Structures are given as C-alpha cells and as structure tokens.
C-alpha cells in the first residue's frame, strides 16, 4: 500500500518543517505510470468514435479498452 499522506510529526517546528513536509507531499502525490503507483493514472487520449457500423464501433471500443489497460487503470482479462 502506498503511503500518500503521513501524519504531521508531533515535534513540528514551524516554517522549515512545513517546507520539508510540503516537498515530501509533492514527491508522494505524483501522477502514476503503468509501472509505478501514484495519485492519478491517465490513459492515452482516444479520438471520438465516428463508427457507422457495429464492427467499427467494436474496433473503437477495443482501442479504448487497450488504452485503459496500458495506463494500468484496468487489468488484462484473465482467460
């Protein structure tokens, strides 16, 4: 489990500690990648579908699913 937020230490000593705490939060609250955890995962942009047939819509939908899997938002299907 990723530790994004830690409690403020009991001996919190003012501005220097606040600056250090904020820097640690910036480091921990980063965007995620497929290989590392983070706060936000983003899938690759996909164009709007202009499908006129069911087969074309299936192709567009499968491309969307592939983008979600590549971003780590959705797992691959277990077969």
ChimeraX attribute file (.defattr): number of C-alpha atoms within 10 A of each C-alpha:
attribute: neighborCount
match mode: 1-to-1
recipient: residues
	/A:1	4
	/A:2	8
	/A:3	8
	/A:4	14
	/A:5	10
	/A:6	9
	/A:7	5
	/A:8	10
	/A:9	9
	/A:10	6
	/A:11	7
	/A:12	11
	/A:13	9
	/A:14	8
	/A:15	9
	/A:16	9
	/A:17	14
	/A:18	13
	/A:19	11
	/A:20	11
	/A:21	16
	/A:22	11
	/A:23	12
	/A:24	14
	/A:25	14
	/A:26	11
	/A:27	12
	/A:28	16
	/A:29	16
	/A:30	15
	/A:31	13
	/A:32	16
	/A:33	17
	/A:34	14
	/A:35	8
	/A:36	10
	/A:37	16
	/A:38	17
	/A:39	12
	/A:40	12
	/A:41	17
	/A:42	15
	/A:43	18
	/A:44	12
	/A:45	9
	/A:46	10
	/A:47	8
	/A:48	7
	/A:49	11
	/A:50	9
	/A:51	12
	/A:52	8
	/A:53	9
	/A:54	9
	/A:55	10
	/A:56	13
	/A:57	14
	/A:58	12
	/A:59	14
	/A:60	18
	/A:61	13
	/A:62	12
	/A:63	13
	/A:64	17
	/A:65	17
	/A:66	17
	/A:67	18
	/A:68	19
	/A:69	16
	/A:70	17
	/A:71	18
	/A:72	19
	/A:73	17
	/A:74	12
	/A:75	12
	/A:76	12
	/A:77	6
	/A:78	4
	/A:79	3
